[in-house]
Amino acid sequence: MSAISSAAAAAAATAAVVTAEAGAKARPLRALPVRLPWQTSTRDGRVFPLVLSPDQDYKTFAPAGPEHAQILLGEWLALHKESLLQSACQHGAVLLRGFPVDSPEAFCALSEGLDLEKIAPKESAAPRKDVVKGVVFTSNEAPSSEPIPFHNEMAQTSSPPDYILFYCDVPPAAGGETPIILSEEVADYVQDNEPAFDARLLQHGIRYTRVMPEATDPSSPLGRSWKETFGVTTKEEAEVFLADPENGYAEWEWLPASGGDVNLKTVTAMRPGIALDPRTSRRTFFNAMVAAYAGWKDARNDPKMAVTFGDGSPLPEDAMDRVVAFMHERRICFPWQSGDVLLIDNRVAMHARNPFTPPRRILASLWGPRRGHRNLSPLVVNASGIGPTEAREHLVLRSGDSMPAIGAGMWKVPRDATAVVVVEAIRAGYRHLDCACDYGNEKEVGDGIKLAIEEGLVASRQDLWVTSKLWNTYHAKEHVPLALERTLADLGLDYVDLYLVHFPIALKFVPFEERYPPEWIYKPEAAHPRMEFSQVPMQETWEAMEALANSGRARNIGVCNVNTSGLRDMLSYARIPPAVLQVERHVYLQQPRLVRMCREHGIVVTGFSPLGSSSYVELNMATSSDSALSAPEVKAIADKYHKTPAQVLLRWGLQGGHSIVPKSVKPHRLVENIGLFDFALETEDLAVLAGLDKNRRFNDPGDFCLGMGAFTPIYD
């Protein structure tokens, strides 16, 4: 537990007493977005950076003094840490201004309160000093007269941080701003205006060359010694580090220096110049290229040689100069104020430093991914993204979590067979279980998970991805957390990896003790049973979902059965945008516009009923003639690849970077449905299957709710 969280927990009982003694009643800290003259907006309407401030001076809402203010800040952070991280992903950077952060120790506590994996500034080129317990460091000890050009923090290394936080302890007398710019904006500029340069960056990447002294040189912006850089004391220890392929060095050379010292020249393996952030599918100019090209200069280093293409050829100086000029023109500079905290998503925004007149003391802390989450590498060097003929076994969500692309669907799995089906699915290789309150079998899913762990099919719950869904009767803000707690109790879990709003339909609340799951009809025993609605706006429901994400009880949140206008409305107010949209999707209902919108907004699409009509015939919502399995075009493609028609349809659902949740209770079908990564549908196959689109929807509340006394269209 972080210091700030510990302080909040330890002092919670005394806070009310302290406040009472101060003669005033405290209330929770509330933060609001504010607009300042130097902020800008992206072309899709995002503010850069986002600025948050308390709605009143903390001395007013914490009358008992600084200690009480720290308690309130800890409570606020515990309730909003995921929103902060998601806002950093969405906006690039978040400036916290006016919060009760009045010392390096308070900054350390706030940083730790985000519950991220700690990263030491190892391999950083800049000289730094430890300020607070190996968490807070000076941001850069480079001379005040030297500018530090734009870069993504430690992008020249094999393991750059995911997040960097800056804290203004002492504002500069003049200058000293920390300019920021969105990496995607620079990537767009390079692609549109320097296409040859862009192509070479994509093809070759870049390499960094740096000469480090044996003893740190405080007069240089990259004067950190090789001993401090690699955390070693001898040449032999340094060579062990450099020889490890995971550390990403291609060459090194020892060079004699004055006074008997030995300098170390290193050349990195290829690093990205342009990359893809898989959380958002945005191209990003992720590198330390400009910093090396314009700023890696001292008695040992020539900036023109400090960075080259990955094949060793020099960067084009004219193109680099134009990129530097563009970044200077588009940068955001804001004056530091004492107590400011700037949170930067290192994969989304670059930062720099302007020269300054002392005094100036800006501190920093570096962080990796969320602690305990299922994280994969956040960067993909192939910046062209996932092509239409590609499929991924895991898809990276906005949180950085890695979701298995194929889930075992639990809809319509009989309760008495569910535990066995779960065990057989896990035995077949499934690591994603798609559940819901409304399916009525979550307790049995939990039994199956427990059996699979006991049998040794997986080591622990952490090896599984479990999705569940909020039912329509629980949309009110007070009912959302209760619904998740019931789901968790039934599943026997502490958290779900993904929690989805099942339908954008709010129904009247049915108490748990009265009926669970409550299904669609309010009172089945009534003379005229029917659905009854509740006037709960989606914004209220979503804010309650965000609270679940902030609590960690739902690691990721999303929606089902929402159309483009519903998504666009949600994106206008969401602090945590939907990570996943689950919709009916198969070759007869391809929804290309909805899919495109999700791709452009970093929302993963999961297709339910990926085989089409199969699950609906027995419900009289389809006929056997509606099945795509018997379509001649599908059979022909299946013969071409020596696969079953079902495998062709399921592979179609995966390609382009999507997810599917097929359902079966038969062990051999479970095996068949997951065997999809040893072939790929070619472009001509996709063209044939695109011609099968009929816009044929089988699961439509606008139709089936008519039988329950309600007209409920949601797709029109």
Secondary structure by P-SEA (a helix, b strand, c coil): ccaaaaaaaaaccaaaaaaaaaccccccbbbbbbbccccccccccccccbbbbccccccccccccaaaaaaaaaaaaaacaaaaaaaaaaccbbbbcccccccaaaaaaaaaaccccccccccccbbbbbccccccccccccccccccccccccccccccccbbbbbccccccccccbbbbbaaaaaaaaaaccaaaaaaaacccbbbbbbbccccccccccccccccccccccaaaaaaaaacccccccbbbbbbbcccbbbbbbbbcccccbbbccccccccccccccccccccccccccccccccccccccccaaaaaaaaaaaaaabbbbbbccbbbbbbcccccccccccccccbbbbbbbbcccccccccccccccccccccccccccccccccccccccccccccccccaaaaaaaaaaaacccbbbbccccccaaaaaaaaaaaaaaccccccccbbbbbbbccccccccaaaaaaaaaaaaaccccccccccccccccccccccccccccccccccccbbbbbbccccaaaaaaaaaaaaaaccccccccccccaaaaaaaaacccccccbbbccccccccaaaaaaaaaaabbbbbbccccccccccccccccccccccccaaaaaaaaaacccaaaaaaaaacccbbbbbbbbccaaaaaaaaccccccccaaaaaaaaaacccccccccccccccccccccccc
